[in-house]
Amino acid sequence: MPTLTLTSHGVVLILGGAEAIEAGEQLADRLDITVLVDPGLQTPIPDGLPFPIAKGRAVRASGHFGAYEVVIDGYRAPKDGGGFAVARDGAVSRCDLILDLSPAAPLFPAHEARDGYLKPAPGMPLEAVIEQAGELVGEFDKPRYVTVRPEICAHSRSRIVGCTRCLDVCAMEAIDPAGDHVDVDAGICAGCGNCAAVCPTGAISYNVPSVSVLLSRVRTAMLAYREAGGRDAVIVFHDGYHGAPLIADAVLPENVLPLEVNEVKQLGVEALTAALAYGAAGVRVLLRNKPKNGAAALTSTAEIAGMLAVALGYGDHAVALVQADTADELAQRLRDMPLGRASAQPSEFLPMGEKRGLLEFTLKMLHAAAPAAVDCVPLPTGAPFGTLDVNAEGCTLCLACVSACPTGALSAGEDRPALRFDESACVQCGLCAGTCPEKVITLVPQLHFTAWSTPPRTIKEEEPFCCIRCATPFGTKSTIDRIIAKLESKHWMFSGENARRLDAVRMCEQCRVESALNEGIDPYAGGERPRPRTAEDYLSAEKLD
C-alpha cells in the first residue's frame, strides 16, 4: 500500500479561552505553542507565560496535518511591553496542528477524521486530547487510500462539467477540480472510500485493499462455505472500528460470514453484487444507527445493487443495510431479516483487472448466475450505467460528442460519416449532452446486459460528400446541401452571376484554398461603386442652374 509521509515540527495553534491557556501550560515543554484567545470569552491572561498569546477569532482553516493555515479576523498580536496591537482582519497563522478548545463550531467538516485537528467531543476528557496533541511530533506515514488516474476521469471537457460524483460525496472536502479531471489531496483524505465507490470510470480506486483483492476475499469465503456444505450464506461487510467489536461479541446465525473492510463506504456495486454471483443468499452492510458523516453514497450504491438483484430474481431482500450499535441488536436484526434467493448455478470467476473492468465483468457474471435473468433493468438518475436517446433527425454528425466522451462510448465511423455508441462503456457523465450544439442527446440510466455483449450500435450514418475536384470525402451530403441552399438564396456573394463561387463549398479544404489562389476570387469584391462627387461636380451643377 502506498504511503505519504507527513512531518510535524510540533507547531500548534490552541484556540479557546482559559482552557486553551491551561492546555498551553501543560504542553509548553513538548510543543511550540501559540494560544489564540477569543475576545468574546473575556479570558483573564496571566503574566509570565512561556508562550505568546494573541487575540482574535479563527474564521476558517485549510490544509492538512503538518501544513495548516488558519485565517483570523480581529487579530491582535501581543506587544513586547504588554498589551495588544490594533486589530486587523485576514491574518494567517501557519501551524502543524490545531487544538481547538473554543465553543465555536469546528473549522472543518467531518473534523473527527482530520489528522492533526483536535477538538474534544462533548463529554470527552480534556486530558486525553492534550496528551494526544503532545505526541504529534515527528514523521508519520499515512496511507494513500486512493489512486487517481486523471486520464480516464470524466469530470470535465472543454470547460463543460460532466461527472461530479466524487466531489458531491467527499465529506472531507479533499477533492478539487483540476481542469478536465479532479485532484485528491492525500494529506486531507481520511480514506472513507466514498469517492472510489461512486467513481464510474475507475479514475479513483481504493487501495485498502484494492477492488480485486476485496472480491478475491469474497470469493474465497463463499467457496470455502459451499465446500463445507453451507447453504444460504449471508455476507456481512463491516469495518474494524465499529463493526469488529460487535461481530466479536454477537451470537450470529450460522450462515453469517463476516468480512472486515477498512471502511464500509468503500464498497461499490461490484462488491455487493459479486457476493450474489458467488452464491450468497444475502449481502449486508453494517452501519451505526447514526452513521458519522452520513452514508448517502453507500445508500445509493446499495439501492442500485438491490434493484439489480430484484430484477434478476435474487429477491427483494438480497441486499440491505444493517444499522446496529450493540452486539445483541446486530444479532437480532440479522436473524429477523428475510433472505434473498441464492443462485442455483453460482459463478466462480476470478476477479482480475482494474475497477471498471471488474465492475463490468462482475455484473455479467451476476446476470449469468441469475435465478430469473432479464435483458434490461431501468435504473435511477445518477446510476453509472445507461444508454443515450439521440434525436437522429436533429443530429448533424458534427461529432462534438465523440471528442468529449472520456470513455470511448461514442465513436465516429471509419469510412463513412457515422455516430456509433457502445453502451458498456457509457458512465452517464453527461459530457456528450452538455457538448452537443444541437441539444439532441438525452441520458437514459439503465443496465442492458444484451447491449453490453454486442458490438457498438450505429446511431446515425449518412452518405459522405466528396470533393468535386479530388473526390476526397470531407463532410456529409446533407450538411453541404443545406449550406449551399442557404448561401445561394440569402448571400449576394453566392447568388446570381456569383453562383459559381458555390463550387468552393463543394471542395475539400485543400482544393478550396488552391481554387481561391488560382482563380483570384476576392471575397470582399462587390458590384461597381458610384464615383465620389467632388467640388467640380457641385460647381458644374450650379452653372447649369
Secondary structure, DSSP 8 states (H G I E B T S, - for coil): --EEEEEE--EEEEEESHHHHHHHHHHTTTSEEEEEE-GGG-----SS-SS-EEEEEEEEEEEETTEEEEEEEEEE-B-TTSSB---BS-EEEEESEEEE-SSS--SSTTGGGSTTEE---TT--HHHHHHHHHT--EEEEEE--EEE-GGG--SEETTEE---HHHHH-TT--EEEETTEEEE-TTT-----HHHHH-SSSSEEE-TT-HHHHHHHHHHHHHHHHHTT--S-EEEEE-TTTHHHHHHHS---TTEEEEE-S-GGG--HHHHHHHHHTT-SEEEEEE-SS-TT--HHHHHHHHHHHHHHHHTTS-TTSEEEEE-SSHHHHHHHHHHS------SS-------S-HHHHHHHHHHHHHHT-TT--SEEE--TT-S-EEEEE-TTT-----HHHHH-SSS-EEE-SSSSEEEE-GGG-----HHHHH-TT--EEEEEEEEHHHHTS--EEEEE--EEE-TTT--EEEEHHHHHHHHHHHHHH-GGGSGGGGGGGGGTTS-HHHHHHHHHHHT--TT--S-------HHHHHHHHHH-
